[in-house]
Amino acid sequence: MCLGVPGKVVEIQENPLGMTMGKVDFSGIVKEVCLAYTPDVQVGDYVVVHVGFAISKIDEEEAHQVFEYLKEMEELAELDIDQPE
């Protein structure tokens, strides 16, 4: 199953190629994410992330609700996989 997981944007930066990237906090697990598809996102906003790309912005309440559903369904194991530096 393909999932979009909600997270909070905690940092935004441009990579050397000019692509907007950021760090997104998924309830304590922080991953680097491409923010190119969500150009209006700011630090503190919540986004839905699918395969390393933020695909939409959502409000905080909806993000928490979706994250809890995913926890209940035990669909968050992939967040624990280490990322290369």
PDB file of N, CA, C and O in Angstrom:
ATOM      1  N   MET A   1       0.843  -1.170   0.000  1.00  0.00           N
ATOM      2  CA  MET A   1       0.000   0.000   0.000  1.00  0.00           C
ATOM      3  C   MET A   1       0.893   1.240   0.000  1.00  0.00           C
ATOM      4  O   MET A   1       1.914   1.269   0.687  1.00  0.00           O
ATOM      5  N   CYS A   2       0.522   2.237  -0.748  1.00  0.00           N
ATOM      6  CA  CYS A   2       1.259   3.506  -0.777  1.00  0.00           C
ATOM      7  C   CYS A   2       0.584   4.479   0.175  1.00  0.00           C
ATOM      8  O   CYS A   2      -0.632   4.663   0.135  1.00  0.00           O
ATOM      9  N   LEU A   3       1.381   5.093   1.024  1.00  0.00           N
ATOM     10  CA  LEU A   3       0.839   6.002   2.021  1.00  0.00           C
ATOM     11  C   LEU A   3       1.468   7.377   1.920  1.00  0.00           C
ATOM     12  O   LEU A   3       2.643   7.512   1.581  1.00  0.00           O
ATOM     13  N   GLY A   4       0.694   8.378   2.211  1.00  0.00           N
ATOM     14  CA  GLY A   4       1.205   9.716   2.431  1.00  0.00           C
ATOM     15  C   GLY A   4       1.165   9.948   3.927  1.00  0.00           C
ATOM     16  O   GLY A   4       0.107   9.822   4.544  1.00  0.00           O
ATOM     17  N   VAL A   5       2.290  10.282   4.513  1.00  0.00           N
ATOM     18  CA  VAL A   5       2.399  10.417   5.964  1.00  0.00           C
ATOM     19  C   VAL A   5       2.521  11.897   6.327  1.00  0.00           C
ATOM     20  O   VAL A   5       3.326  12.604   5.721  1.00  0.00           O
ATOM     21  N   PRO A   6       1.746  12.383   7.295  1.00  0.00           N
ATOM     22  CA  PRO A   6       1.835  13.787   7.683  1.00  0.00           C
ATOM     23  C   PRO A   6       3.029  14.053   8.591  1.00  0.00           C
ATOM     24  O   PRO A   6       3.421  13.212   9.400  1.00  0.00           O
ATOM     25  N   GLY A   7       3.592  15.239   8.434  1.00  0.00           N
ATOM     26  CA  GLY A   7       4.696  15.653   9.289  1.00  0.00           C
ATOM     27  C   GLY A   7       4.779  17.165   9.345  1.00  0.00           C
ATOM     28  O   GLY A   7       4.161  17.866   8.544  1.00  0.00           O
ATOM     29  N   LYS A   8       5.551  17.658  10.305  1.00  0.00           N
ATOM     30  CA  LYS A   8       5.710  19.098  10.520  1.00  0.00           C
ATOM     31  C   LYS A   8       7.048  19.558   9.953  1.00  0.00           C
ATOM     32  O   LYS A   8       8.091  18.976  10.252  1.00  0.00           O
ATOM     33  N   VAL A   9       7.013  20.597   9.142  1.00  0.00           N
ATOM     34  CA  VAL A   9       8.238  21.154   8.548  1.00  0.00           C
ATOM     35  C   VAL A   9       8.995  21.895   9.647  1.00  0.00           C
ATOM     36  O   VAL A   9       8.464  22.817  10.267  1.00  0.00           O
ATOM     37  N   VAL A  10      10.251  21.479   9.882  1.00  0.00           N
ATOM     38  CA  VAL A  10      11.054  22.113  10.940  1.00  0.00           C
ATOM     39  C   VAL A  10      12.233  22.901  10.374  1.00  0.00           C
ATOM     40  O   VAL A  10      12.872  23.665  11.097  1.00  0.00           O
ATOM     41  N   GLU A  11      12.526  22.719   9.083  1.00  0.00           N
ATOM     42  CA  GLU A  11      13.632  23.443   8.464  1.00  0.00           C
ATOM     43  C   GLU A  11      13.421  23.447   6.954  1.00  0.00           C
ATOM     44  O   GLU A  11      12.937  22.470   6.382  1.00  0.00           O
ATOM     45  N   ILE A  12      13.789  24.555   6.317  1.00  0.00           N
ATOM     46  CA  ILE A  12      13.717  24.661   4.859  1.00  0.00           C
ATOM     47  C   ILE A  12      15.046  25.200   4.358  1.00  0.00           C
ATOM     48  O   ILE A  12      15.601  26.141   4.924  1.00  0.00           O
ATOM     49  N   GLN A  13      15.558  24.582   3.274  1.00  0.00           N
ATOM     50  CA  GLN A  13      16.791  25.069   2.658  1.00  0.00           C
ATOM     51  C   GLN A  13      16.800  24.722   1.181  1.00  0.00           C
ATOM     52  O   GLN A  13      16.093  23.814   0.744  1.00  0.00           O
ATOM     53  N   GLU A  14      17.599  25.445   0.417  1.00  0.00           N
ATOM     54  CA  GLU A  14      17.804  25.140  -0.993  1.00  0.00           C
ATOM     55  C   GLU A  14      19.009  24.209  -1.094  1.00  0.00           C
ATOM     56  O   GLU A  14      20.031  24.445  -0.450  1.00  0.00           O
ATOM     57  N   ASN A  15      18.894  23.147  -1.901  1.00  0.00           N
ATOM     58  CA  ASN A  15      20.065  22.293  -2.095  1.00  0.00           C
ATOM     59  C   ASN A  15      20.927  22.899  -3.201  1.00  0.00           C
ATOM     60  O   ASN A  15      20.486  23.842  -3.857  1.00  0.00           O
ATOM     61  N   PRO A  16      22.130  22.395  -3.429  1.00  0.00           N
ATOM     62  CA  PRO A  16      23.035  22.979  -4.435  1.00  0.00           C
ATOM     63  C   PRO A  16      22.451  23.017  -5.850  1.00  0.00           C
ATOM     64  O   PRO A  16      22.923  23.794  -6.680  1.00  0.00           O
ATOM     65  N   LEU A  17      21.450  22.208  -6.141  1.00  0.00           N
ATOM     66  CA  LEU A  17      20.840  22.198  -7.470  1.00  0.00           C
ATOM     67  C   LEU A  17      19.669  23.176  -7.574  1.00  0.00           C
ATOM     68  O   LEU A  17      19.045  23.279  -8.630  1.00  0.00           O
ATOM     69  N   GLY A  18      19.365  23.896  -6.490  1.00  0.00           N
ATOM     70  CA  GLY A  18      18.273  24.866  -6.493  1.00  0.00           C
ATOM     71  C   GLY A  18      16.927  24.277  -6.117  1.00  0.00           C
ATOM     72  O   GLY A  18      15.907  24.959  -6.221  1.00  0.00           O
ATOM     73  N   MET A  19      16.902  23.027  -5.683  1.00  0.00           N
ATOM     74  CA  MET A  19      15.662  22.362  -5.280  1.00  0.00           C
ATOM     75  C   MET A  19      15.367  22.706  -3.821  1.00  0.00           C
ATOM     76  O   MET A  19      16.264  22.643  -2.980  1.00  0.00           O
ATOM     77  N   THR A  20      14.130  23.066  -3.515  1.00  0.00           N
ATOM     78  CA  THR A  20      13.756  23.363  -2.129  1.00  0.00           C
ATOM     79  C   THR A  20      13.602  22.047  -1.370  1.00  0.00           C
ATOM     80  O   THR A  20      12.803  21.187  -1.739  1.00  0.00           O
ATOM     81  N   MET A  21      14.380  21.914  -0.308  1.00  0.00           N
ATOM     82  CA  MET A  21      14.360  20.732   0.539  1.00  0.00           C
ATOM     83  C   MET A  21      14.042  21.177   1.959  1.00  0.00           C
ATOM     84  O   MET A  21      14.114  22.365   2.276  1.00  0.00           O
ATOM     85  N   GLY A  22      13.694  20.236   2.797  1.00  0.00           N
ATOM     86  CA  GLY A  22      13.435  20.574   4.186  1.00  0.00           C
ATOM     87  C   GLY A  22      13.529  19.360   5.065  1.00  0.00           C
ATOM     88  O   GLY A  22      13.602  18.225   4.595  1.00  0.00           O
ATOM     89  N   LYS A  23      13.527  19.620   6.350  1.00  0.00           N
ATOM     90  CA  LYS A  23      13.465  18.543   7.329  1.00  0.00           C
ATOM     91  C   LYS A  23      12.056  18.536   7.890  1.00  0.00           C
ATOM     92  O   LYS A  23      11.513  19.570   8.278  1.00  0.00           O
ATOM     93  N   VAL A  24      11.475  17.338   7.924  1.00  0.00           N
ATOM     94  CA  VAL A  24      10.101  17.173   8.380  1.00  0.00           C
ATOM     95  C   VAL A  24      10.103  16.205   9.554  1.00  0.00           C
ATOM     96  O   VAL A  24      10.712  15.137   9.500  1.00  0.00           O
ATOM     97  N   ASP A  25       9.409  16.601  10.615  1.00  0.00           N
ATOM     98  CA  ASP A  25       9.317  15.817  11.841  1.00  0.00           C
ATOM     99  C   ASP A  25       8.044  14.983  11.812  1.00  0.00           C
ATOM    100  O   ASP A  25       6.934  15.513  11.759  1.00  0.00           O
ATOM    101  N   PHE A  26       8.230  13.659  11.849  1.00  0.00           N
ATOM    102  CA  PHE A  26       7.120  12.719  11.876  1.00  0.00           C
ATOM    103  C   PHE A  26       7.000  12.176  13.297  1.00  0.00           C
ATOM    104  O   PHE A  26       7.396  11.042  13.568  1.00  0.00           O
ATOM    105  N   SER A  27       6.463  12.972  14.187  1.00  0.00           N
ATOM    106  CA  SER A  27       6.270  12.575  15.583  1.00  0.00           C
ATOM    107  C   SER A  27       7.564  12.079  16.223  1.00  0.00           C
ATOM    108  O   SER A  27       7.592  11.026  16.860  1.00  0.00           O
ATOM    109  N   GLY A  28       8.641  12.858  16.045  1.00  0.00           N
ATOM    110  CA  GLY A  28       9.923  12.539  16.667  1.00  0.00           C
ATOM    111  C   GLY A  28      10.969  11.976  15.731  1.00  0.00           C
ATOM    112  O   GLY A  28      12.148  11.945  16.082  1.00  0.00           O
ATOM    113  N   ILE A  29      10.581  11.536  14.564  1.00  0.00           N
ATOM    114  CA  ILE A  29      11.531  11.035  13.562  1.00  0.00           C
ATOM    115  C   ILE A  29      11.636  12.093  12.473  1.00  0.00           C
ATOM    116  O   ILE A  29      10.647  12.411  11.813  1.00  0.00           O
ATOM    117  N   VAL A  30      12.841  12.641  12.285  1.00  0.00           N
ATOM    118  CA  VAL A  30      13.043  13.725  11.321  1.00  0.00           C
ATOM    119  C   VAL A  30      13.706  13.172  10.069  1.00  0.00           C
ATOM    120  O   VAL A  30      14.720  12.476  10.139  1.00  0.00           O
ATOM    121  N   LYS A  31      13.113  13.494   8.916  1.00  0.00           N
ATOM    122  CA  LYS A  31      13.625  13.042   7.621  1.00  0.00           C
ATOM    123  C   LYS A  31      13.766  14.234   6.691  1.00  0.00           C
ATOM    124  O   LYS A  31      13.053  15.229   6.821  1.00  0.00           O
ATOM    125  N   GLU A  32      14.709  14.119   5.739  1.00  0.00           N
ATOM    126  CA  GLU A  32      14.839  15.133   4.699  1.00  0.00           C
ATOM    127  C   GLU A  32      13.808  14.853   3.612  1.00  0.00           C
ATOM    128  O   GLU A  32      13.629  13.712   3.187  1.00  0.00           O
ATOM    129  N   VAL A  33      13.133  15.910   3.168  1.00  0.00           N
ATOM    130  CA  VAL A  33      12.017  15.790   2.232  1.00  0.00           C
ATOM    131  C   VAL A  33      12.146  16.866   1.153  1.00  0.00           C
ATOM    132  O   VAL A  33      12.590  17.979   1.435  1.00  0.00           O
ATOM    133  N   CYS A  34      11.762  16.539  -0.066  1.00  0.00           N
ATOM    134  CA  CYS A  34      11.706  17.518  -1.141  1.00  0.00           C
ATOM    135  C   CYS A  34      10.420  18.328  -0.985  1.00  0.00           C
ATOM    136  O   CYS A  34       9.332  17.764  -0.868  1.00  0.00           O
ATOM    137  N   LEU A  35      10.556  19.658  -0.983  1.00  0.00           N
ATOM    138  CA  LEU A  35       9.407  20.548  -0.822  1.00  0.00           C
ATOM    139  C   LEU A  35       9.050  21.274  -2.117  1.00  0.00           C
ATOM    140  O   LEU A  35       8.263  22.220  -2.094  1.00  0.00           O
ATOM    141  N   ALA A  36       9.614  20.848  -3.239  1.00  0.00           N
ATOM    142  CA  ALA A  36       9.414  21.536  -4.514  1.00  0.00           C
ATOM    143  C   ALA A  36       7.949  21.589  -4.939  1.00  0.00           C
ATOM    144  O   ALA A  36       7.539  22.547  -5.594  1.00  0.00           O
ATOM    145  N   TYR A  37       7.157  20.590  -4.584  1.00  0.00           N
ATOM    146  CA  TYR A  37       5.751  20.556  -4.989  1.00  0.00           C
ATOM    147  C   TYR A  37       4.848  21.364  -4.065  1.00  0.00           C
ATOM    148  O   TYR A  37       3.654  21.506  -4.332  1.00  0.00           O
ATOM    149  N   THR A  38       5.408  21.893  -2.985  1.00  0.00           N
ATOM    150  CA  THR A  38       4.638  22.689  -2.024  1.00  0.00           C
ATOM    151  C   THR A  38       5.387  24.003  -1.761  1.00  0.00           C
ATOM    152  O   THR A  38       5.858  24.231  -0.647  1.00  0.00           O
ATOM    153  N   PRO A  39       5.500  24.861  -2.772  1.00  0.00           N
ATOM    154  CA  PRO A  39       6.344  26.059  -2.645  1.00  0.00           C
ATOM    155  C   PRO A  39       5.884  27.070  -1.603  1.00  0.00           C
ATOM    156  O   PRO A  39       6.689  27.895  -1.171  1.00  0.00           O
ATOM    157  N   ASP A  40       4.622  27.040  -1.181  1.00  0.00           N
ATOM    158  CA  ASP A  40       4.123  28.000  -0.197  1.00  0.00           C
ATOM    159  C   ASP A  40       4.319  27.550   1.246  1.00  0.00           C
ATOM    160  O   ASP A  40       3.962  28.281   2.170  1.00  0.00           O
ATOM    161  N   VAL A  41       4.878  26.366   1.455  1.00  0.00           N
ATOM    162  CA  VAL A  41       5.054  25.826   2.806  1.00  0.00           C
ATOM    163  C   VAL A  41       6.127  26.614   3.559  1.00  0.00           C
ATOM    164  O   VAL A  41       7.146  27.014   2.996  1.00  0.00           O
ATOM    165  N   GLN A  42       5.863  26.821   4.848  1.00  0.00           N
ATOM    166  CA  GLN A  42       6.803  27.509   5.722  1.00  0.00           C
ATOM    167  C   GLN A  42       7.100  26.638   6.932  1.00  0.00           C
ATOM    168  O   GLN A  42       6.363  25.697   7.227  1.00  0.00           O
ATOM    169  N   VAL A  43       8.184  26.957   7.629  1.00  0.00           N
ATOM    170  CA  VAL A  43       8.522  26.239   8.864  1.00  0.00           C
ATOM    171  C   VAL A  43       7.323  26.332   9.807  1.00  0.00           C
ATOM    172  O   VAL A  43       6.756  27.404  10.017  1.00  0.00           O
ATOM    173  N   GLY A  44       6.953  25.181  10.368  1.00  0.00           N
ATOM    174  CA  GLY A  44       5.809  25.102  11.269  1.00  0.00           C
ATOM    175  C   GLY A  44       4.558  24.562  10.607  1.00  0.00           C
ATOM    176  O   GLY A  44       3.622  24.149  11.293  1.00  0.00           O
ATOM    177  N   ASP A  45       4.530  24.559   9.255  1.00  0.00           N
ATOM    178  CA  ASP A  45       3.385  24.002   8.532  1.00  0.00           C
ATOM    179  C   ASP A  45       3.448  22.476   8.531  1.00  0.00           C
ATOM    180  O   ASP A  45       4.504  21.883   8.748  1.00  0.00           O
ATOM    181  N   TYR A  46       2.306  21.860   8.285  1.00  0.00           N
ATOM    182  CA  TYR A  46       2.217  20.405   8.169  1.00  0.00           C
ATOM    183  C   TYR A  46       2.017  20.029   6.710  1.00  0.00           C
ATOM    184  O   TYR A  46       1.277  20.685   5.977  1.00  0.00           O
ATOM    185  N   VAL A  47       2.695  18.951   6.301  1.00  0.00           N
ATOM    186  CA  VAL A  47       2.603  18.465   4.927  1.00  0.00           C
ATOM    187  C   VAL A  47       2.354  16.968   4.930  1.00  0.00           C
ATOM    188  O   VAL A  47       2.643  16.276   5.907  1.00  0.00           O
ATOM    189  N   VAL A  48       1.805  16.474   3.810  1.00  0.00           N
ATOM    190  CA  VAL A  48       1.675  15.038   3.589  1.00  0.00           C
ATOM    191  C   VAL A  48       2.846  14.643   2.698  1.00  0.00           C
ATOM    192  O   VAL A  48       3.054  15.237   1.640  1.00  0.00           O
ATOM    193  N   VAL A  49       3.609  13.641   3.125  1.00  0.00           N
ATOM    194  CA  VAL A  49       4.812  13.218   2.412  1.00  0.00           C
ATOM    195  C   VAL A  49       4.611  11.819   1.848  1.00  0.00           C
ATOM    196  O   VAL A  49       4.165  10.907   2.545  1.00  0.00           O
ATOM    197  N   HIS A  50       4.950  11.670   0.574  1.00  0.00           N
ATOM    198  CA  HIS A  50       4.888  10.369  -0.105  1.00  0.00           C
ATOM    199  C   HIS A  50       6.219  10.158  -0.812  1.00  0.00           C
ATOM    200  O   HIS A  50       6.635  10.996  -1.612  1.00  0.00           O
ATOM    201  N   VAL A  51       6.879   9.066  -0.529  1.00  0.00           N
ATOM    202  CA  VAL A  51       8.188   8.677  -1.081  1.00  0.00           C
ATOM    203  C   VAL A  51       9.180   9.843  -1.143  1.00  0.00           C
ATOM    204  O   VAL A  51       9.848  10.051  -2.155  1.00  0.00           O
ATOM    205  N   GLY A  52       9.263  10.595  -0.048  1.00  0.00           N
ATOM    206  CA  GLY A  52      10.264  11.645   0.068  1.00  0.00           C
ATOM    207  C   GLY A  52       9.869  12.993  -0.501  1.00  0.00           C
ATOM    208  O   GLY A  52      10.685  13.914  -0.507  1.00  0.00           O
ATOM    209  N   PHE A  53       8.631  13.138  -0.982  1.00  0.00           N
ATOM    210  CA  PHE A  53       8.154  14.400  -1.544  1.00  0.00           C
ATOM    211  C   PHE A  53       6.937  14.886  -0.761  1.00  0.00           C
ATOM    212  O   PHE A  53       6.000  14.121  -0.532  1.00  0.00           O
ATOM    213  N   ALA A  54       6.950  16.151  -0.352  1.00  0.00           N
ATOM    214  CA  ALA A  54       5.759  16.748   0.237  1.00  0.00           C
ATOM    215  C   ALA A  54       4.787  16.987  -0.909  1.00  0.00           C
ATOM    216  O   ALA A  54       5.108  17.696  -1.862  1.00  0.00           O
ATOM    217  N   ILE A  55       3.594  16.396  -0.817  1.00  0.00           N
ATOM    218  CA  ILE A  55       2.650  16.488  -1.929  1.00  0.00           C
ATOM    219  C   ILE A  55       1.483  17.433  -1.654  1.00  0.00           C
ATOM    220  O   ILE A  55       0.773  17.823  -2.582  1.00  0.00           O
ATOM    221  N   SER A  56       1.277  17.804  -0.390  1.00  0.00           N
ATOM    222  CA  SER A  56       0.231  18.773  -0.071  1.00  0.00           C
ATOM    223  C   SER A  56       0.437  19.306   1.335  1.00  0.00           C
ATOM    224  O   SER A  56       1.111  18.693   2.163  1.00  0.00           O
ATOM    225  N   LYS A  57      -0.155  20.450   1.580  1.00  0.00           N
ATOM    226  CA  LYS A  57      -0.133  21.075   2.901  1.00  0.00           C
ATOM    227  C   LYS A  57      -1.470  20.765   3.573  1.00  0.00           C
ATOM    228  O   LYS A  57      -2.518  20.810   2.930  1.00  0.00           O
ATOM    229  N   ILE A  58      -1.428  20.449   4.874  1.00  0.00           N
ATOM    230  CA  ILE A  58      -2.661  20.189   5.618  1.00  0.00           C
ATOM    231  C   ILE A  58      -2.597  20.924   6.949  1.00  0.00           C
ATOM    232  O   ILE A  58      -1.532  21.378   7.367  1.00  0.00           O
ATOM    233  N   ASP A  59      -3.752  21.038   7.617  1.00  0.00           N
ATOM    234  CA  ASP A  59      -3.741  21.721   8.908  1.00  0.00           C
ATOM    235  C   ASP A  59      -3.279  20.763  10.007  1.00  0.00           C
ATOM    236  O   ASP A  59      -3.278  19.545   9.828  1.00  0.00           O
ATOM    237  N   GLU A  60      -2.892  21.334  11.136  1.00  0.00           N
ATOM    238  CA  GLU A  60      -2.311  20.566  12.234  1.00  0.00           C
ATOM    239  C   GLU A  60      -3.252  19.502  12.775  1.00  0.00           C
ATOM    240  O   GLU A  60      -2.825  18.380  13.044  1.00  0.00           O
ATOM    241  N   GLU A  61      -4.522  19.837  12.937  1.00  0.00           N
ATOM    242  CA  GLU A  61      -5.483  18.879  13.490  1.00  0.00           C
ATOM    243  C   GLU A  61      -5.615  17.654  12.578  1.00  0.00           C
ATOM    244  O   GLU A  61      -5.608  16.518  13.052  1.00  0.00           O
ATOM    245  N   GLU A  62      -5.734  17.892  11.278  1.00  0.00           N
ATOM    246  CA  GLU A  62      -5.841  16.777  10.333  1.00  0.00           C
ATOM    247  C   GLU A  62      -4.574  15.930  10.341  1.00  0.00           C
ATOM    248  O   GLU A  62      -4.646  14.703  10.268  1.00  0.00           O
ATOM    249  N   ALA A  63      -3.408  16.580  10.429  1.00  0.00           N
ATOM    250  CA  ALA A  63      -2.137  15.849  10.460  1.00  0.00           C
ATOM    251  C   ALA A  63      -2.081  14.905  11.656  1.00  0.00           C
ATOM    252  O   ALA A  63      -1.700  13.743  11.512  1.00  0.00           O
ATOM    253  N   HIS A  64      -2.456  15.394  12.832  1.00  0.00           N
ATOM    254  CA  HIS A  64      -2.430  14.550  14.034  1.00  0.00           C
ATOM    255  C   HIS A  64      -3.415  13.393  13.927  1.00  0.00           C
ATOM    256  O   HIS A  64      -3.110  12.271  14.332  1.00  0.00           O
ATOM    257  N   GLN A  65      -4.583  13.664  13.386  1.00  0.00           N
ATOM    258  CA  GLN A  65      -5.595  12.624  13.241  1.00  0.00           C
ATOM    259  C   GLN A  65      -5.118  11.519  12.290  1.00  0.00           C
ATOM    260  O   GLN A  65      -5.256  10.336  12.598  1.00  0.00           O
ATOM    261  N   VAL A  66      -4.561  11.899  11.146  1.00  0.00           N
ATOM    262  CA  VAL A  66      -4.063  10.904  10.176  1.00  0.00           C
ATOM    263  C   VAL A  66      -2.909  10.113  10.780  1.00  0.00           C
ATOM    264  O   VAL A  66      -2.845   8.894  10.617  1.00  0.00           O
ATOM    265  N   PHE A  67      -1.996  10.787  11.473  1.00  0.00           N
ATOM    266  CA  PHE A  67      -0.853  10.102  12.077  1.00  0.00           C
ATOM    267  C   PHE A  67      -1.325   9.063  13.094  1.00  0.00           C
ATOM    268  O   PHE A  67      -0.770   7.966  13.159  1.00  0.00           O
ATOM    269  N   GLU A  68      -2.330   9.394  13.876  1.00  0.00           N
ATOM    270  CA  GLU A  68      -2.861   8.436  14.853  1.00  0.00           C
ATOM    271  C   GLU A  68      -3.487   7.227  14.160  1.00  0.00           C
ATOM    272  O   GLU A  68      -3.309   6.096  14.611  1.00  0.00           O
ATOM    273  N   TYR A  69      -4.213   7.457  13.074  1.00  0.00           N
ATOM    274  CA  TYR A  69      -4.779   6.333  12.319  1.00  0.00           C
ATOM    275  C   TYR A  69      -3.676   5.424  11.792  1.00  0.00           C
ATOM    276  O   TYR A  69      -3.790   4.201  11.859  1.00  0.00           O
ATOM    277  N   LEU A  70      -2.613   6.020  11.271  1.00  0.00           N
ATOM    278  CA  LEU A  70      -1.508   5.224  10.739  1.00  0.00           C
ATOM    279  C   LEU A  70      -0.825   4.421  11.842  1.00  0.00           C
ATOM    280  O   LEU A  70      -0.417   3.282  11.616  1.00  0.00           O
ATOM    281  N   LYS A  71      -0.697   5.006  13.034  1.00  0.00           N
ATOM    282  CA  LYS A  71      -0.134   4.278  14.172  1.00  0.00           C
ATOM    283  C   LYS A  71      -1.000   3.070  14.515  1.00  0.00           C
ATOM    284  O   LYS A  71      -0.494   1.967  14.723  1.00  0.00           O
ATOM    285  N   GLU A  72      -2.308   3.293  14.571  1.00  0.00           N
ATOM    286  CA  GLU A  72      -3.237   2.211  14.897  1.00  0.00           C
ATOM    287  C   GLU A  72      -3.155   1.083  13.874  1.00  0.00           C
ATOM    288  O   GLU A  72      -3.296  -0.088  14.227  1.00  0.00           O
ATOM    289  N   MET A  73      -2.931   1.427  12.624  1.00  0.00           N
ATOM    290  CA  MET A  73      -2.850   0.431  11.548  1.00  0.00           C
ATOM    291  C   MET A  73      -1.449  -0.180  11.434  1.00  0.00           C
ATOM    292  O   MET A  73      -1.214  -1.053  10.599  1.00  0.00           O
ATOM    293  N   GLU A  74      -0.509   0.292  12.293  1.00  0.00           N
ATOM    294  CA  GLU A  74       0.882  -0.171  12.275  1.00  0.00           C
ATOM    295  C   GLU A  74       1.511  -0.010  10.900  1.00  0.00           C
ATOM    296  O   GLU A  74       2.160  -0.923  10.391  1.00  0.00           O
ATOM    297  N   GLU A  75       1.309   1.170  10.299  1.00  0.00           N
ATOM    298  CA  GLU A  75       1.825   1.468   8.971  1.00  0.00           C
ATOM    299  C   GLU A  75       2.978   2.471   9.000  1.00  0.00           C
ATOM    300  O   GLU A  75       3.265   3.100   7.981  1.00  0.00           O
ATOM    301  N   LEU A  76       3.641   2.632  10.138  1.00  0.00           N
ATOM    302  CA  LEU A  76       4.688   3.636  10.252  1.00  0.00           C
ATOM    303  C   LEU A  76       6.090   3.055  10.381  1.00  0.00           C
ATOM    304  O   LEU A  76       7.031   3.801  10.653  1.00  0.00           O
ATOM    305  N   ALA A  77       6.258   1.767  10.197  1.00  0.00           N
ATOM    306  CA  ALA A  77       7.559   1.122  10.391  1.00  0.00           C
ATOM    307  C   ALA A  77       8.642   1.696   9.488  1.00  0.00           C
ATOM    308  O   ALA A  77       9.800   1.773   9.897  1.00  0.00           O
ATOM    309  N   GLU A  78       8.295   2.099   8.275  1.00  0.00           N
ATOM    310  CA  GLU A  78       9.313   2.604   7.349  1.00  0.00           C
ATOM    311  C   GLU A  78       9.947   3.901   7.826  1.00  0.00           C
ATOM    312  O   GLU A  78      11.030   4.251   7.359  1.00  0.00           O
ATOM    313  N   LEU A  79       9.309   4.627   8.740  1.00  0.00           N
ATOM    314  CA  LEU A  79       9.906   5.851   9.260  1.00  0.00           C
ATOM    315  C   LEU A  79      11.128   5.562  10.116  1.00  0.00           C
ATOM    316  O   LEU A  79      11.974   6.440  10.289  1.00  0.00           O
ATOM    317  N   ASP A  80      11.244   4.365  10.652  1.00  0.00           N
ATOM    318  CA  ASP A  80      12.376   4.009  11.495  1.00  0.00           C
ATOM    319  C   ASP A  80      13.625   3.609  10.714  1.00  0.00           C
ATOM    320  O   ASP A  80      14.674   3.373  11.314  1.00  0.00           O
ATOM    321  N   ILE A  81      13.529   3.529   9.398  1.00  0.00           N
ATOM    322  CA  ILE A  81      14.671   3.147   8.568  1.00  0.00           C
ATOM    323  C   ILE A  81      15.627   4.323   8.489  1.00  0.00           C
ATOM    324  O   ILE A  81      15.214   5.441   8.180  1.00  0.00           O
ATOM    325  N   ASP A  82      16.917   4.080   8.769  1.00  0.00           N
ATOM    326  CA  ASP A  82      17.926   5.123   8.720  1.00  0.00           C
ATOM    327  C   ASP A  82      18.072   5.648   7.306  1.00  0.00           C
ATOM    328  O   ASP A  82      17.962   4.903   6.332  1.00  0.00           O
ATOM    329  N   GLN A  83      18.326   6.971   7.211  1.00  0.00           N
ATOM    330  CA  GLN A  83      18.587   7.618   5.939  1.00  0.00           C
ATOM    331  C   GLN A  83      20.070   7.854   5.797  1.00  0.00           C
ATOM    332  O   GLN A  83      20.749   8.083   6.799  1.00  0.00           O
ATOM    333  N   PRO A  84      20.604   7.806   4.574  1.00  0.00           N
ATOM    334  CA  PRO A  84      22.012   8.144   4.393  1.00  0.00           C
ATOM    335  C   PRO A  84      22.217   9.625   4.668  1.00  0.00           C
ATOM    336  O   PRO A  84      21.333  10.438   4.397  1.00  0.00           O
ATOM    337  N   GLU A  85      23.354   9.971   5.194  1.00  0.00           N
ATOM    338  CA  GLU A  85      23.669  11.390   5.486  1.00  0.00           C
ATOM    339  C   GLU A  85      23.994  12.144   4.231  1.00  0.00           C
ATOM    340  O   GLU A  85      24.281  13.340   4.285  1.00  0.00           O
TER     341      GLU A  85
END
